[in-house]
Amino acid sequence: MSAAAGAKFVMWIAPLRPRAEAGFHPAASAALWDAVRAEVEAGGGCLLGHVPQTRFTDEEFTDYAHPNQCGAARWTALMAAQTAANW
């Protein structure tokens, strides 16, 4: 993948409920996201949004991957801050 001249490719990684993320093997998960980040950056893109799940609580989700109103508000603020810092 490569970004067209003048375009910026941004890939957002949404949070998972901490209880769901805890079931993943931490080293394998870190290796996966390192590989994804490298691929996105090699193509001239920017990977945003993948943050330690400890920033969110189980109470901020309606299920394993969908934030409720409180989680969505926190996620929106995080996206805005990361976008501003990387744009």
Secondary structure, 3 states (H helix, E strand, C coil): CCCCCCCCCEEECCCCCHHHHCCCCHHHHHHHHHHHHHHHHHCCCEEECCCCHHHCCHHHECCCCCECHHHHHHHHHHHHHHHHHHC
